[in-house]
């Protein structure tokens, strides 16, 4: 059950000099600005409470101020995001496309998971993503993967040494 917060819905009925009791039973005068702040604090707490499931709210409801509740909510979701990210990454690595499966569908699933990771702020380097893709392909793709890997390594070597201007557009051939 969500926290019930009772507060006036407008400031029109509030007295500019409301007396509030403090811990030592002395009374203080609450200004209109303080009343407005208290009303907005209650409103923000109510918005936060109404925007989440009870299971999450029950974990953070004792935060005190709206700011403290928001910080607890942020911390909860950061921890949860980390767990979801690790789980999604593990699922990607453990996938396998069998010989009977459609490789395009398999690639689509991997791409969807990759995009989910990106949307959560996790960047997967190209070489790691490539490694995951190659590792999940059926065994019949091993010769193709080997050829692609070898070609990639040769191309990278040529680019690093500058032996071919055709591999790097706009590079002037040092021989001519």
C-alpha positions as CSV (number, residue, x, y, z in Angstrom):
1,X,0.0,0.0,0.0
2,X,1.3,3.4,-0.9
3,X,2.0,6.1,1.6
4,X,-0.9,8.4,1.9
5,X,0.0,12.0,2.1
6,X,-2.6,14.6,3.0
7,X,-2.0,18.1,2.1
8,X,-4.1,21.0,0.8
9,X,-4.4,21.0,-2.9
10,X,-4.0,24.8,-3.1
11,X,-2.3,27.4,-1.0
12,X,-5.4,29.6,-1.0
13,X,-6.7,28.3,2.3
14,X,-3.4,28.5,4.1
15,X,-2.9,31.1,6.8
16,X,0.4,33.0,6.3
17,X,1.4,32.6,9.9
18,X,0.7,28.9,10.8
19,X,2.1,27.8,14.1
20,X,4.1,24.5,14.0
21,X,5.2,22.4,16.9
22,X,8.9,21.6,17.1
23,X,10.7,18.8,19.0
24,X,11.0,20.9,22.2
25,X,7.4,22.0,22.1
26,X,8.1,25.6,21.2
27,X,6.1,27.1,18.4
28,X,7.5,28.8,15.4
29,X,5.8,30.8,12.7
30,X,5.7,29.3,9.2
31,X,5.9,31.8,6.4
32,X,4.0,31.7,3.2
33,X,7.2,30.6,1.4
34,X,7.7,27.8,3.9
35,X,4.1,26.7,3.4
36,X,4.6,26.7,-0.4
37,X,7.8,24.7,0.0
38,X,6.1,22.2,2.3
39,X,3.2,21.8,-0.1
40,X,5.5,21.3,-3.0
41,X,7.6,18.8,-1.0
42,X,4.4,16.7,-0.3
43,X,3.4,17.0,-3.9
44,X,6.7,15.7,-5.2
45,X,6.7,12.8,-2.7
46,X,3.2,11.9,-3.9
47,X,4.3,12.0,-7.6
48,X,7.2,9.8,-6.8
49,X,5.1,7.4,-4.8
50,X,2.4,7.1,-7.5
51,X,4.9,6.5,-10.3
52,X,6.3,3.2,-9.1
53,X,5.2,-0.2,-8.1
54,X,4.5,-0.8,-4.4
55,X,7.4,-3.3,-4.1
56,X,9.9,-0.6,-5.0
57,X,8.2,2.2,-3.0
58,X,8.3,0.1,0.1
59,X,12.1,-0.1,-0.1
60,X,12.5,3.7,-0.3
61,X,9.5,5.3,1.5
62,X,11.4,6.0,4.7
63,X,13.8,8.4,2.9
64,X,12.4,11.5,4.6
65,X,12.6,14.4,2.1
66,X,11.7,14.2,-1.5
67,X,15.3,14.6,-2.4
68,X,16.4,11.7,-0.1
69,X,13.6,9.5,-1.5
70,X,14.8,10.4,-5.1
71,X,18.4,9.6,-4.2
72,X,17.4,6.2,-2.8
73,X,15.3,5.5,-5.9
74,X,18.3,6.4,-8.1
75,X,20.6,4.2,-6.2
76,X,18.2,1.3,-6.3
77,X,17.9,1.6,-10.1
78,X,21.7,2.0,-10.6
79,X,22.2,-1.3,-8.8
80,X,19.4,-2.9,-10.8
81,X,20.7,-1.6,-14.1
82,X,24.1,-3.2,-13.3
83,X,22.5,-6.5,-12.7
84,X,20.3,-6.3,-15.8
85,X,23.3,-5.3,-17.9
86,X,25.4,-8.2,-16.7
87,X,22.5,-10.6,-17.3
88,X,21.9,-9.4,-20.8
89,X,25.6,-9.6,-21.7
90,X,25.7,-13.1,-20.3
91,X,22.6,-14.1,-22.4
92,X,24.3,-12.7,-25.5
93,X,27.4,-14.8,-24.9
94,X,25.5,-18.0,-24.1
95,X,23.4,-17.9,-27.3
96,X,24.1,-20.4,-30.0
97,X,22.6,-20.7,-33.4
98,X,22.2,-24.4,-34.3
99,X,22.6,-25.7,-37.9
100,X,18.8,-25.8,-38.2
101,X,18.2,-22.3,-37.0
102,X,17.8,-19.2,-39.2
103,X,21.0,-17.2,-38.9
104,X,19.2,-13.9,-39.8
105,X,16.8,-14.4,-36.9
106,X,19.8,-15.2,-34.7
107,X,21.6,-12.0,-35.8
108,X,18.4,-10.0,-35.2
109,X,18.3,-11.3,-31.6
110,X,21.9,-10.4,-31.0
111,X,21.4,-7.0,-32.6
112,X,18.3,-6.3,-30.3
113,X,20.4,-7.3,-27.2
114,X,23.3,-5.1,-28.4
115,X,20.9,-2.1,-28.8
116,X,19.4,-2.8,-25.4
117,X,22.9,-2.6,-23.9
118,X,23.5,0.6,-25.7
119,X,20.3,2.1,-24.5
120,X,21.4,1.3,-20.9
121,X,24.6,3.2,-21.4
122,X,26.8,0.1,-21.9
123,X,29.1,0.2,-24.9
124,X,30.3,-3.1,-26.2
125,X,33.5,-2.7,-28.2
126,X,33.4,-3.8,-31.8
127,X,36.0,-6.6,-31.3
128,X,34.0,-8.0,-28.4
129,X,30.7,-7.8,-30.3
130,X,32.4,-9.5,-33.3
131,X,33.8,-12.2,-31.0
132,X,30.3,-12.8,-29.5
133,X,28.8,-13.1,-33.0
134,X,31.5,-15.5,-34.3
135,X,31.2,-17.6,-31.1
136,X,27.5,-18.1,-31.5
137,X,27.5,-19.2,-35.1
138,X,27.0,-22.9,-36.1
139,X,30.1,-25.0,-36.6
140,X,29.5,-25.0,-40.4
141,X,30.5,-21.3,-40.4
142,X,34.0,-22.0,-38.9
143,X,35.8,-21.9,-42.3
144,X,34.1,-18.6,-43.2
145,X,34.9,-17.1,-39.7
146,X,38.5,-18.2,-40.1
147,X,38.8,-16.6,-43.6
148,X,37.2,-13.4,-42.3
149,X,39.5,-13.2,-39.3
150,X,42.6,-13.8,-41.4
151,X,41.5,-11.2,-44.0
152,X,40.8,-8.7,-41.2
153,X,44.2,-9.3,-39.6
154,X,46.0,-8.8,-43.0
155,X,44.0,-5.7,-43.8
156,X,44.8,-4.2,-40.4
157,X,48.4,-5.0,-40.9
158,X,48.5,-3.3,-44.3
159,X,46.8,-0.2,-42.9
160,X,49.1,0.1,-40.0
161,X,52.3,-0.2,-42.1
162,X,50.9,2.0,-44.9
163,X,51.8,-0.4,-47.6
164,X,48.7,0.2,-49.7
165,X,47.0,3.5,-50.4
166,X,44.0,1.7,-51.8
167,X,43.0,0.6,-48.3
168,X,43.0,4.1,-47.0
169,X,41.1,6.5,-49.3
170,X,42.8,9.9,-49.6
171,X,46.2,8.6,-48.7
172,X,48.9,9.7,-51.2
173,X,51.0,6.7,-52.4
174,X,54.5,7.3,-51.0
175,X,56.1,5.6,-54.0
176,X,54.7,7.9,-56.7
